[in-house]
Each structure stands twice: as C-alpha cells, then as structure tokens.
C-alpha cells in the first residue's frame, strides 16, 4: 500500500514541476512588467492547478492510508488539517508551517473558482506566484520525510 501511494505521490510531484515549468516564462516576464488581465488569469489558473495537485496528493494519502477521506462543505480545509496531524497508521504528513502556507493557496483557489476573472488582483496573488518553487521544494522534502518515517517504522516492527 505505502509503495503504491509513494509512486502516485511522486507522479503528482512530477506533474507539479511540469506545471511550474510550463509557466516559467510568463512568471519571469511578470518580475519586470505588471501582467495584463489575460496573464493574471493564466497565473491564477496555474495557482489553482498547483493546489489541485497538492490536494490530489493529500486525497490519495487520506483514502489509501487513513481510509478516511473528509466530506461535507469544508472537506478541503479538513483534508489539509488531517494531513498536518498524525493518523492512527501514520505520522503527520506535513508541518504546521507548510500547512499555513498551503492554506493561502487553498484560499486563493476558492477565490479563483468563485470570482469573475476580471476581479483577480495581481497585488494579492503575486506573492503566491513567486513563492511556488519554495513551497514545492518544502512539500517534496516533507513527502520524503513522511515516506522515510514509514520505512523506519516498518524496520522497527
């Protein structure tokens, strides 16, 4: 079970890298020029896709390791909380500091899905765009640590 989940997580992480690579030129351009409305929408779609990929990782862990996928109106935030707490069969998946950062992406995704595209504001989303590489790097480290801790637990058994 754990090996299968690990492979799926690795695939999602590869997809997240591909996502960031796809938008790298636009992101670079926006370091010197304020993006227009179409570029802001594209970057908003990137942020939305990024968090969707992160959530895919967490959903897989919740379903296959925890056997407990949140449901209901607040399932997205409940899933994030679930991943920052130890489960009965696993340690915490992510640190509280990463959870807090990811909450900002979850909040943005909610705005992106509910707002008209012309309502997106570069000033409010630019830090999310520029922090993506660091967030992905931290997520990868914490995923490695998570799966390593399982290996350690298996060898002790």
Secondary structure by P-SEA (a helix, b strand, c coil): caaaaaaaaaaaaaaaaaaaaaaaaaaaaaccccccaaaaaaaaaaaaaaaaaaaaaaaaaacccccccccccaaaaaaaaaaacccccccccccaaaaaaaaaaaaaaaaaaccccccccccccaaaaaaaaaaaaaaaaaaaaaaaaaaaaaaac
